[in-house]
């Protein structure tokens, strides 16, 4: 049950982030899927997440994702996929099974 509740909360939180228009969140990003497996929260995002540049911008964006994921009680790790692939973001960050706490 806690996984299901966490899953629903993750959808709500991350949908709000990507539709908020916040300065450090890339525009037009679609959440393709979210799942939680073995304590890992995985966000599968559209390729639009790559449409930005700058180290500071990426740092702020990553912090928003981590702070939001850390608010959820269950997951211990965060993974970000782009179109189903673990890849580096424009400034070189790759988030694959990174601890939240």
C-alpha positions, -999 to 999 in steps of 0.1 A, spaced: 0 0 0 28 25 8 43 20 -27 9 28 -43 4 59 -22 40 70 -29 35 64 -66 3 86 -67 21 113 -47 51 112 -70 28 117 -101 12 147 -84 44 163 -72 64 158 -105 34 168 -127 31 200 -108 69 207 -111 69 202 -148 38 223 -154 47 251 -130 68 272 -153 95 276 -126 127 292 -139 149 262 -136 126 235 -150 128 228 -187 96 236 -206 74 211 -224 87 181 -205 64 151 -205 65 125 -177 64 93 -198 63 71 -167 70 68 -131 76 37 -112 89 25 -78 108 -8 -76 130 -20 -48 132 14 -31 141 32 -64 119 60 -77 124 62 -115 112 91 -136 112 85 -173 111 119 -190 107 131 -226 137 144 -245 126 179 -239 143 177 -205 176 182 -224 165 216 -237 185 239 -215 221 247 -207 244 260 -180 259 244 -150 240 266 -125 207 258 -143 213 221 -142 224 223 -105 191 240 -96 170 217 -117 186 186 -101 181 200 -66 144 206 -73 141 169 -84 160 156 -54 142 178 -29 108 168 -43 117 131 -43 131 133 -8 97 145 5 82 111 -3 85 86 25 93 53 7 119 56 -20 156 55 -10 170 63 -44 162 83 -75 169 75 -112 161 98 -141 157 83 -176 154 102 -208 131 84 -233 139 52 -214 176 56 -213 200 64 -185 220 93 -199 239 124 -190 221 157 -188 235 186 -209 261 197 -182 272 162 -174 251 150 -145 238 114 -147 212 103 -121 211 66 -117 202 51 -84 214 81 -64 205 81 -27 178 105 -15 186 106 22 
